Amino acid sequence: MQASLAALFAARCTREGGWQSHKSSRHYWYHLRTFATWISERSPVVKDLGDLTAAAWKEWRISRPTNTSGYYQVTAVAIVLRDSPGIGPATREEMDRLMRPLKVQEQSFTPEEFSQIATAARRVFRAAHLRITGNAAVLAQWRAGEFDQGSDEWLVGEALDCLARTGDVPRYADGRGHRRTKNRYIRPLGGESALFGWRRLFLNRHEATALAVLFTVEHGLNLSTVSEMAVPRATPDPGEDGFPVYRLELDKPRRGSGHRFETRNFTDFGAGSPGRLVTQALEATAFARAAVHEQAPEIDRLLIWRDNQYKGRRARRVGPFGFGVSSWAARNWAEAEGFSSSPFRRGRRTVNVQHRKEPGQNSQDTHDSVYVLRDQQAQQMAVDDIAAGADAAVDTAHSTVLGAVLRDDPDPVDAPTATADCHDTKHSPFTAHGVSCGASFLMCLACPNARVHPGHHARLAHLHQALEYLRSVMDPAQWNADWYDTHGRLSHLKSLLGQPVWDEALKNVTDSDRDVIDHLLKGDFDQ
């Protein structure tokens, strides 16, 4: 069993295996380990994957908690185990019965919540940016020889030069092995703490997280994308002003080969411009990136921070420098700033749904189905639009002009109705978007989603003839109330097709056409 699981895992880690990052392999590893622990405790012993029965898999699925953790345990293990040729047909069929997808609980932030998060992130990062750029100016003055040697300003500049080159201010080891700031620099620097030492030129983890939050709230980037973002490259604007244009290279591994890389261009033309945050991020991380480059020139990451640790349990580090923002750091940032949860996932949803109102690193279908339709804020914001659309639909419906689109041939993807073919049943102008249209088939003639082709001509011509017969025998007021609009749209269709085509259509009416129109006029399809 161990050998079989190892082979499946190794195959997934290849270029063609489907896993694009270490994060993915770690995710599946934890769930496979949970499954292996569970299966090893069963009796009788399951020695290999070929011995895994459908009953055992069903028992594993039922034993999982009915929450996010249980859902991902079952789906992740099934994805890997399906690649095994030893899995029997019955077990494979049982694996296809995955747990019901969890109902989305995550919602976008309210405008007030989103504003508070953005304000907190700007406050934290702005203070760090001002601190670093202010000390960078002092360092530039010292290197230019503008301070008197031995003065407090000169000593601060010398300490900053050491900090920029080595990652720390001048220190020595005391008798107990503790690294202390050299005495001559303590008073000019203002103290021995990190704030008066290495934080003069480097972001700490909390400040780097605030910077990542700003990339989310201003540009809708998710946490993993910001964490892995390469250093943006600047090119001068081709205009006369020469504003810098930054090219951001974004990596989205889950989108798969051919779709995972995306680029965006942001121009910094002043305060509030899309590229201003990029300029400030480059300034705030300049010294950290230079220090890392000296030791690991192959690393090209924008989000670099420093702390007092020199080792990392999971993430790669270069001396005291770390990269990106982990989910743990995101939760800690939110807790420290007084928020109940990480700002990234909900923040990205808020930007894409309420502000950008367009896909961000995903398809239009994903944007609509996962982000917009399930979001309560989006639903609330859409009330006025839906009402206006309904009013417009009513106006259109009362018009006697044909609303359907004429086509020469049918489209296989369209759904047939009693009067036409429907191109989009989930976005009807007569019912709420996202649900199947429940309007009368007679309204298809007023709907822009409807498609009329020659296969419909005979049936519609017969319907037009039947309505004219009803007009001759019904009370005029009642006929106008029930059939006037439909008759008008059919008359418009007749004028578009021409009398010869209409006469030919009447000759081709079938018994099936007569039955359908009979049921339609009796209201049988409205039940």
C-alpha positions as CSV (number, residue, x, y, z in Angstrom):
1,M,0.0,0.0,0.0
2,Q,2.8,2.4,0.9
3,A,4.6,1.7,-2.4
4,S,1.4,2.2,-4.4
5,L,0.6,5.5,-2.7
6,A,4.2,6.6,-3.2
7,A,4.1,5.8,-6.9
8,L,0.8,7.7,-7.4
9,F,2.2,10.7,-5.5
10,A,5.5,10.7,-7.4
11,A,3.6,10.6,-10.7
12,R,1.6,13.7,-9.7
13,C,4.8,15.6,-8.9
14,T,6.1,15.4,-12.5
15,R,5.7,18.1,-15.1
16,E,2.7,16.3,-16.6
17,G,1.3,15.2,-13.3
18,G,-1.0,18.1,-12.7
19,W,0.6,19.6,-9.5
20,Q,2.1,23.0,-10.3
21,S,3.5,23.9,-6.9
22,H,4.9,22.5,-3.6
23,K,1.8,23.9,-2.0
24,S,-0.4,21.6,-4.0
25,S,1.7,18.5,-3.2
26,R,1.6,19.4,0.5
27,H,-2.1,19.7,0.4
28,Y,-2.6,16.3,-1.1
29,W,0.1,14.8,1.1
30,Y,-1.8,15.7,4.3
31,H,-5.0,14.2,3.0
32,L,-3.3,11.0,1.7
33,R,-1.6,10.6,5.1
34,T,-5.0,10.9,6.8
35,F,-6.4,8.2,4.5
36,A,-3.4,5.9,5.0
37,T,-3.7,6.2,8.8
38,W,-7.5,5.4,8.6
39,I,-7.1,2.4,6.2
40,S,-4.2,0.9,8.2
41,E,-6.5,0.6,11.2
42,R,-9.2,-1.4,9.4
43,S,-9.8,-5.0,9.8
44,P,-9.4,-7.1,7.7
45,V,-6.1,-5.4,6.6
46,V,-6.2,-3.7,3.2
47,K,-2.8,-4.7,1.8
48,D,-2.8,-2.8,-1.5
49,L,-5.1,-0.5,-3.5
50,G,-6.4,-3.5,-5.4
51,D,-7.9,-4.8,-2.1
52,L,-9.8,-1.5,-1.5
53,T,-13.5,-2.4,-1.9
54,A,-16.4,-0.1,-2.7
55,A,-17.8,-0.8,0.8
56,A,-14.5,0.3,2.3
57,W,-14.4,3.5,0.3
58,K,-18.0,4.3,1.2
59,E,-17.1,3.8,4.9
60,W,-14.2,6.2,4.5
61,R,-16.4,8.8,2.9
62,I,-19.1,8.5,5.5
63,S,-16.5,8.7,8.3
64,R,-15.3,12.1,7.2
65,P,-16.6,15.2,9.0
66,T,-19.3,17.1,7.2
67,N,-17.3,20.3,6.9
68,T,-14.6,21.7,4.6
69,S,-11.9,19.5,6.0
70,G,-13.9,16.3,5.3
71,Y,-14.9,17.4,1.8
72,Y,-11.3,18.0,0.8
73,Q,-10.1,14.8,2.3
74,V,-12.5,12.7,0.2
75,T,-12.1,14.6,-3.0
76,A,-8.3,14.9,-2.8
77,V,-7.8,11.2,-2.1
78,A,-10.2,10.2,-4.8
79,I,-8.4,12.4,-7.4
80,V,-5.1,10.6,-6.6
81,L,-6.4,7.1,-6.2
82,R,-8.3,7.1,-9.5
83,D,-4.9,7.0,-11.3
84,S,-4.2,3.5,-9.9
85,P,-4.9,0.7,-12.4
86,G,-5.5,-1.6,-9.4
87,I,-8.7,0.1,-8.3
88,G,-11.7,-2.1,-9.2
89,P,-14.7,-0.9,-11.3
90,A,-17.1,-1.0,-8.4
91,T,-14.7,1.0,-6.2
92,R,-14.0,3.4,-9.0
93,E,-17.8,4.0,-9.4
94,E,-18.2,4.6,-5.7
95,M,-15.3,7.1,-5.9
96,D,-17.3,9.1,-8.5
97,R,-20.0,9.7,-5.9
98,L,-18.2,12.6,-4.3
99,M,-19.5,14.5,-1.4
100,R,-21.9,17.2,-2.1
101,P,-20.0,20.5,-2.6
102,L,-20.2,22.7,0.5
103,K,-22.5,25.6,0.4
104,V,-20.4,28.8,0.0
105,Q,-20.4,30.6,3.3
106,E,-17.8,33.2,2.4
107,Q,-19.3,36.6,1.5
108,S,-17.8,39.9,0.4
109,F,-17.2,42.6,2.9
110,T,-19.7,45.4,3.5
111,P,-18.5,48.8,2.2
112,E,-17.9,49.8,5.8
113,E,-15.8,46.7,6.6
114,F,-13.9,47.0,3.4
115,S,-13.1,50.6,4.1
116,Q,-11.8,49.8,7.6
117,I,-9.5,47.1,6.3
118,A,-8.1,49.3,3.5
119,T,-7.6,52.1,6.0
120,A,-5.8,49.9,8.5
121,A,-3.5,48.5,5.7
122,R,-2.7,51.9,4.4
123,R,-1.9,53.2,7.9
124,V,0.5,50.3,8.6
125,F,2.3,50.4,5.3
126,R,2.4,54.2,5.0
127,A,4.2,54.4,8.3
128,A,6.7,51.7,7.2
129,H,7.2,53.4,3.8
130,L,7.9,56.8,5.4
131,R,10.3,55.2,7.9
132,I,12.3,53.4,5.2
133,T,12.4,56.2,2.6
134,G,13.3,58.7,5.4
135,N,16.3,56.5,6.5
136,A,17.2,55.9,2.9
137,A,17.6,59.6,2.4
138,V,19.8,59.8,5.5
139,L,21.9,57.0,4.2
140,A,22.3,58.8,0.8
141,Q,23.4,61.9,2.6
142,W,26.0,60.0,4.6
143,R,27.4,58.3,1.5
144,A,27.6,61.7,-0.2
145,G,29.7,63.0,2.8
146,E,27.2,65.6,3.9
147,F,27.6,64.9,7.7
148,D,30.5,65.8,10.0
149,Q,32.5,62.7,10.9
150,G,31.7,61.6,14.5
151,S,28.4,63.6,14.7
152,D,25.2,61.9,15.7
153,E,23.9,62.1,12.1
154,W,27.2,60.6,10.9
155,L,26.9,57.7,13.3
156,V,23.4,57.1,12.2
157,G,24.4,57.1,8.6
158,E,27.3,54.7,9.3
159,A,24.9,52.3,11.1
160,L,22.5,52.5,8.2
161,D,25.3,51.7,5.8
162,C,26.2,48.6,7.8
163,L,22.5,47.7,8.0
164,A,22.1,48.0,4.2
165,R,25.2,45.8,3.5
166,T,24.8,43.2,6.2
167,G,21.2,43.2,7.2
168,D,21.8,44.5,10.7
169,V,23.3,47.5,12.5
170,P,26.8,47.2,14.0
171,R,26.7,44.6,16.8
172,Y,29.0,42.5,19.0
173,A,28.5,39.4,21.1
174,D,28.4,39.9,24.9
175,G,29.7,37.5,27.5
176,R,26.6,35.4,27.3
177,G,26.6,35.2,23.5
178,H,23.8,37.7,22.9
179,R,24.2,40.1,20.0
180,R,24.1,43.7,21.2
181,T,24.2,47.0,19.4
182,K,27.6,48.6,19.7
183,N,27.5,51.2,22.5
184,R,28.5,54.2,20.3
185,Y,25.4,53.8,18.1
186,I,22.7,53.2,20.8
187,R,22.1,56.9,21.7
188,P,22.2,58.3,18.1
189,L,19.9,55.5,16.9
190,G,17.5,56.0,19.8
191,G,17.7,52.5,21.4
192,E,18.5,48.9,20.8
193,S,15.1,47.6,19.7
194,A,14.3,46.4,16.2
195,L,12.4,49.7,15.6
196,F,15.7,51.7,16.0
197,G,17.8,49.0,14.3
198,W,17.0,46.8,11.3
199,R,13.4,48.1,10.9
200,R,14.9,51.4,9.7
201,L,15.4,49.9,6.2
202,F,13.3,46.7,6.2
203,L,9.7,45.8,6.5
204,N,8.7,43.4,9.2
205,R,6.2,40.6,8.6
206,H,3.2,42.6,9.8
207,E,4.0,45.5,7.5
208,A,4.6,43.2,4.5
209,T,1.2,41.7,5.1
210,A,-0.3,45.1,5.1
211,L,1.3,45.7,1.7
212,A,-0.1,42.5,0.4
213,V,-3.6,43.5,1.7
214,L,-3.2,46.7,-0.3
215,F,-2.5,44.8,-3.5
216,T,-5.7,42.8,-2.8
217,V,-8.0,45.8,-2.0
218,E,-6.6,48.0,-4.9
219,H,-6.1,45.4,-7.6
220,G,-8.1,42.3,-6.6
221,L,-5.0,40.0,-6.4
222,N,-5.3,36.9,-4.2
223,L,-2.8,36.0,-1.4
224,S,-0.8,33.3,-3.3
225,T,-0.4,35.6,-6.3
226,V,0.9,38.5,-4.3
227,S,3.2,36.2,-2.2
228,E,4.8,34.8,-5.3
229,M,4.9,38.0,-7.3
230,A,8.2,38.7,-9.1
231,V,9.7,42.2,-8.9
232,P,7.8,44.4,-11.4
233,R,9.8,45.7,-14.3
234,A,9.4,49.4,-15.2
235,T,9.5,50.9,-18.6
236,P,9.1,54.6,-19.4
237,D,5.7,55.8,-20.7
238,P,5.9,56.5,-24.4
239,G,4.2,59.9,-23.8
240,E,6.0,63.1,-23.1
241,D,5.6,62.9,-19.3
242,G,7.6,59.7,-19.1
243,F,5.6,58.2,-16.2
244,P,6.9,54.7,-15.2
245,V,4.8,51.8,-16.5
246,Y,5.1,48.6,-14.4
247,R,4.6,45.2,-15.8
248,L,3.3,42.7,-13.2
249,E,3.9,39.1,-14.0
250,L,1.2,37.1,-12.2
251,D,1.3,33.3,-11.7
252,K,-1.9,31.3,-11.1
253,P,-0.9,27.6,-11.0
254,R,-4.4,26.2,-10.5
255,R,-5.4,27.5,-13.9
256,G,-3.2,24.9,-15.5
257,S,-0.7,24.9,-18.4
258,G,-1.2,27.6,-21.0
259,H,-3.4,29.7,-18.7
260,R,-1.5,30.1,-15.4
261,F,0.6,33.2,-16.4
262,E,-0.9,36.7,-16.8
263,T,0.5,40.2,-17.0
264,R,-0.9,43.5,-16.0
265,N,0.5,47.0,-16.7
266,F,0.1,49.7,-14.1
267,T,1.2,53.3,-14.7
268,D,2.3,55.6,-11.9
269,F,1.2,59.1,-12.9
270,G,0.7,60.4,-9.3
271,A,-1.1,59.9,-6.1
272,G,-4.1,57.6,-6.5
273,S,-2.9,56.1,-9.8
274,P,-2.8,52.3,-10.3
275,G,1.0,52.2,-10.3
276,R,1.6,54.3,-7.2
277,L,1.4,51.3,-4.9
278,V,4.0,49.5,-7.0
279,T,6.4,52.4,-6.7
280,Q,6.0,52.5,-3.0
281,A,6.4,48.7,-2.7
282,L,9.6,48.9,-4.7
283,E,10.9,51.7,-2.4
284,A,9.9,49.9,0.8
285,T,11.6,46.6,-0.2
286,A,14.6,47.9,-2.1
287,F,17.2,47.3,0.7
288,A,15.7,43.8,1.5
289,R,15.8,42.8,-2.1
290,A,19.4,44.0,-2.4
291,A,20.5,42.1,0.7
292,V,18.8,38.9,-0.5
293,H,20.3,39.3,-4.0
294,E,23.9,39.2,-2.5
295,Q,23.3,35.8,-1.1
296,A,20.7,34.3,-3.4
297,P,20.7,36.1,-6.8
298,E,18.2,33.6,-8.3
299,I,15.4,34.8,-6.0
300,D,13.3,37.5,-7.7
301,R,10.5,38.3,-5.3
302,L,8.8,41.6,-4.4
303,L,7.4,40.8,-1.0
304,I,10.4,40.4,1.3
305,W,10.4,41.1,5.0
306,R,12.8,40.7,7.9
307,D,12.6,39.4,11.5
308,N,14.9,38.1,14.2
309,Q,14.6,34.5,13.1
310,Y,17.2,32.8,10.8
311,K,15.3,29.6,10.1
312,G,11.9,28.8,8.7
313,R,9.9,25.6,9.3
314,R,8.3,25.6,5.9
315,A,9.2,28.6,3.9
316,R,12.6,29.2,2.4
317,R,14.6,31.9,4.1
318,V,17.8,33.8,3.3
319,G,19.3,34.7,6.6
320,P,16.8,36.8,8.6
321,F,14.7,37.5,5.4
322,G,11.5,35.7,4.6
323,F,9.2,35.9,1.5
324,G,5.5,36.4,0.9
325,V,2.6,36.1,3.3
326,S,1.4,32.8,4.7
327,S,-2.2,32.2,5.7
328,W,-1.0,32.1,9.3
329,A,0.5,35.6,9.0
330,A,-2.7,36.8,7.4
331,R,-4.8,35.7,10.3
332,N,-2.3,37.2,12.8
333,W,-2.4,40.5,10.9
334,A,-6.2,40.5,11.0
335,E,-6.3,39.7,14.7
336,A,-3.7,42.4,15.5
337,E,-5.7,45.0,13.6
338,G,-9.0,44.0,15.2
339,F,-10.6,42.1,12.4
340,S,-12.4,38.7,12.7
341,S,-10.8,36.9,9.7
342,S,-8.1,37.1,7.1
343,P,-8.8,39.9,4.7
344,F,-7.6,38.2,1.5
345,R,-10.2,35.8,0.2
346,R,-13.1,38.0,1.2
347,G,-11.2,41.1,0.1
348,R,-10.6,39.7,-3.4
349,R,-14.3,38.7,-3.6
350,T,-15.3,42.3,-2.6
351,V,-13.0,43.9,-5.3
352,N,-14.1,41.6,-8.1
353,V,-17.9,41.7,-7.2
354,Q,-18.4,45.3,-6.0
355,H,-15.6,47.3,-7.6
356,R,-14.0,45.7,-10.7
357,K,-17.3,43.9,-11.6
358,E,-15.3,41.7,-13.9
359,P,-13.2,38.5,-13.7
360,G,-9.9,38.7,-12.0
361,Q,-7.5,35.8,-12.9
362,N,-10.5,33.5,-13.6
363,S,-13.0,32.8,-16.3
364,Q,-16.3,34.7,-16.9
365,D,-18.2,31.6,-15.9
366,T,-16.3,31.3,-12.6
367,H,-16.8,35.0,-11.9
368,D,-20.5,34.7,-12.5
369,S,-21.2,31.4,-10.7
370,V,-18.7,31.5,-7.8
371,Y,-18.4,35.1,-7.1
372,V,-21.4,37.1,-8.2
373,L,-24.5,34.8,-8.0
374,R,-23.6,33.5,-4.6
375,D,-22.7,36.8,-3.0
376,Q,-25.3,38.5,-0.8
377,Q,-23.7,41.9,-1.3
378,A,-23.9,41.5,-5.1
379,Q,-27.5,40.3,-4.8
380,Q,-28.4,43.4,-2.8
381,M,-26.6,45.7,-5.2
382,A,-28.5,44.1,-8.1
383,V,-32.0,44.7,-6.8
384,D,-32.3,48.0,-8.6
385,D,-30.8,46.7,-11.8
386,I,-33.1,43.6,-11.7
387,A,-36.1,45.9,-11.2
388,A,-35.1,48.1,-14.1
389,G,-34.5,45.1,-16.2
390,A,-37.9,43.7,-15.3
391,D,-39.6,47.0,-16.3
392,A,-37.7,47.0,-19.6
393,A,-38.7,43.4,-20.1
394,V,-42.4,44.2,-19.5
395,D,-42.1,47.1,-22.0
396,T,-40.5,44.8,-24.5
397,A,-43.0,42.1,-23.9
398,H,-45.9,44.5,-24.6
399,S,-44.3,45.5,-27.9
400,T,-45.8,43.9,-30.9
401,V,-42.4,43.6,-32.6
402,L,-40.7,40.2,-32.9
403,G,-37.9,40.0,-30.3
404,A,-36.5,36.6,-31.3
405,V,-33.4,36.3,-33.6
406,L,-33.9,34.8,-37.1
407,R,-31.4,32.1,-38.1
408,D,-31.0,30.0,-41.2
409,D,-30.0,26.9,-39.3
410,P,-30.5,25.5,-35.8
411,D,-27.8,25.6,-33.2
412,P,-27.2,22.2,-31.4
413,V,-26.6,23.9,-28.1
414,D,-30.0,25.7,-28.1
415,A,-32.9,24.2,-26.1
416,P,-36.1,23.7,-28.1
417,T,-39.4,25.2,-26.9
418,A,-43.0,25.1,-28.2
419,T,-42.4,28.2,-30.4
420,A,-38.6,28.6,-30.8
421,D,-35.2,27.5,-29.6
422,C,-33.7,29.1,-26.4
423,H,-30.1,30.1,-26.5
424,D,-29.8,31.0,-22.8
425,T,-32.4,29.7,-20.3
426,K,-30.6,31.0,-17.2
427,H,-30.5,34.7,-18.2
428,S,-34.1,35.4,-19.3
429,P,-35.3,39.1,-19.3
430,F,-38.5,37.9,-17.7
431,T,-37.2,36.0,-14.7
432,A,-34.3,36.3,-12.2
433,H,-30.9,35.5,-13.6
434,G,-29.3,32.3,-12.6
435,V,-32.5,30.2,-12.6
436,S,-34.3,28.5,-15.5
437,C,-36.8,30.7,-17.3
438,G,-40.4,30.1,-16.3
439,A,-42.2,32.5,-18.8
440,S,-44.9,31.3,-21.2
441,F,-43.6,29.8,-24.5
442,L,-45.6,32.6,-26.2
443,M,-43.1,35.1,-24.6
444,C,-40.3,33.4,-26.6
445,L,-41.4,35.5,-29.5
446,A,-40.5,38.7,-27.5
447,C,-37.2,37.3,-26.0
448,P,-33.8,38.2,-27.5
449,N,-32.5,34.8,-26.3
450,A,-35.0,33.0,-28.7
451,R,-33.9,31.7,-32.0
452,V,-36.3,31.1,-34.9
453,H,-35.2,29.0,-37.9
454,P,-37.0,27.4,-40.8
455,G,-37.9,24.4,-38.7
456,H,-40.3,26.7,-36.7
457,H,-41.9,28.4,-39.7
458,A,-44.7,25.9,-40.2
459,R,-45.7,25.8,-36.5
460,L,-45.7,29.6,-36.1
461,A,-47.6,30.1,-39.3
462,H,-50.3,27.7,-38.0
463,L,-50.3,29.6,-34.7
464,H,-50.9,32.8,-36.5
465,Q,-53.7,31.3,-38.5
466,A,-55.3,29.9,-35.3
467,L,-55.2,33.3,-33.6
468,E,-56.9,34.9,-36.6
469,Y,-59.6,32.2,-36.3
470,L,-60.0,32.9,-32.6
471,R,-60.4,36.6,-33.3
472,S,-63.4,35.9,-35.5
473,V,-65.3,34.0,-32.7
474,M,-64.1,35.7,-29.5
475,D,-65.2,38.9,-27.8
476,P,-62.8,41.6,-29.2
477,A,-61.8,43.0,-25.8
478,Q,-61.0,39.5,-24.5
479,W,-59.0,38.6,-27.7
480,N,-57.0,41.8,-27.4
481,A,-56.2,41.0,-23.8
482,D,-55.1,37.4,-24.5
483,W,-53.7,37.3,-28.0
484,Y,-53.1,40.8,-29.5
485,D,-49.4,41.0,-28.6
486,T,-48.6,37.4,-29.8
487,H,-50.6,38.0,-33.1
488,G,-48.7,41.2,-33.7
489,R,-45.3,39.5,-33.3
490,L,-46.3,36.7,-35.6
491,S,-47.5,39.3,-38.2
492,H,-44.1,41.0,-37.9
493,L,-42.4,37.6,-38.5
494,K,-44.6,37.1,-41.5
495,S,-43.5,40.4,-43.0
496,L,-39.8,39.6,-42.4
497,L,-40.1,36.2,-44.1
498,G,-42.3,37.3,-47.0
499,Q,-45.7,35.9,-48.2
500,P,-44.2,33.1,-50.4
501,V,-42.2,31.6,-47.5
502,W,-45.3,32.0,-45.2
503,D,-47.6,30.2,-47.7
504,E,-45.1,27.4,-48.1
505,A,-44.9,27.1,-44.3
506,L,-48.6,26.7,-44.1
507,K,-48.4,23.8,-46.6
508,N,-45.9,22.0,-44.4
509,V,-47.8,22.0,-41.1
510,T,-47.7,18.6,-39.5
511,D,-50.0,16.8,-37.0
512,S,-47.3,17.3,-34.4
513,D,-47.4,21.1,-35.1
514,R,-51.1,21.1,-34.7
515,D,-51.0,19.2,-31.4
516,V,-48.3,21.5,-29.9
517,I,-50.3,24.7,-30.9
518,D,-53.5,23.1,-29.5
519,H,-51.8,22.5,-26.1
520,L,-50.3,25.9,-26.2
521,L,-53.6,27.7,-26.8
522,K,-55.3,25.7,-24.1
523,G,-52.6,26.6,-21.6
524,D,-51.5,23.1,-21.0
525,F,-47.8,24.1,-21.0
526,D,-48.4,26.7,-18.3
527,Q,-49.3,24.1,-15.7
